[in-house]
Amino acid sequence: MAFSMLQLFVIGALGPRLVGELGISRTVLGLTTTAGFGAAAVLSPMAGRLVDRVGPRRCLIALLLLTAASLALIGAVPGAGVLLLAVALGGVPQALANPATNKVILAAVPAERRAAVTGWKQSGVQCGAFVAGLPLSLLAAGVGWRGAVWSAAAAAALAAIWAARALPADRSSATTGPPAAASPRDTWRLAAFSLLLGCGIASVNTYLALFGSQRLGLTPTAAAALVAVLGVAGIGGRVGWARAAGRPGWAEALPALLAAGAVGAALLLAAALRAHPLVWPAAVAVGSFAVSANAVSMVLVLRNAAPGRAGKDSALVSAGFFAGFAVGPPLFGVLVSATGYGPGWFLAAAEFAAASAIAVPLMLRRTGGPDA
């Protein structure tokens, strides 16, 4: 999971360096996220069926090899066009990631431990954010951003070799999974929730370092550290909230509550324009609330998936999340270019608020209705 989205975190964390060397605009920087997540959103339904059919081991090996190829191409990129192509290639491992890893959990982890393990699994994405925001950024300061990205590509290739040697052979899992506990409407609701959540998260991921560098006067390394802080908070939040979601009734209540907390995080980012130190607690809050909500969504998917549909249901919810990541940053970039970062952060707050509203029916079902 850490490798599956590493290429996008690398671009976000190293954004100030890329903008300077390649001469790309903030809008083009946002389009890199659109290219990656747009490809992932389109490919996710096919990826879910593929994982259900051929098994998670083969798909995880392919995921790591494709990540290595995407990162290697980013490291060699001469301009904006090839950069967009490289990130679009990285959309394939993104599409495979949740269906494949969720199938592993269903096959190998007892039901009472799946929520906690899912939190650790989902925290892998934030481990990627941390690696991009701190170690790779420090490496880039010494060997250049291209050398840092090539180092990440080599690590992904080594991980693919390890996966081929260490993971057990695929076996049929058509009957793996709990009985269906939710209607298809709930899966679609989670997909819509994830779309709006993804819009806000992607805007923060893509522009946080640039915001710190351009508007708050942070050095490129300090600005990249903001992404690392968000990543560490996301790790803790995903592990902790996913574990809490394993308690009866909590999984249904948490998406609306966490998205509401994310509204406050976006408003803190807007307030940082006047009080610059607020950007640091804002990054922590985005990780603790917005980023963590996605892990709770996956807990719900795993718990409620019908037998043989874990890959497909995971892919549908992931497709909504990826679509949000594709749509959010370009809208944010255009708005910021026209009006400044303040309205951009208010847009992210509105997206999180809409996500919270969509998830309220899940909470009401858990509590027994509006009166309760």
Summary of the structure (lengths in Angstrom):
residues: 372
radius of gyration: 19.2
end to end distance: 38.3
largest distance: 60.8
contacts: 1549
relative contact order: 0.17
helix: 84%
strand: 0%
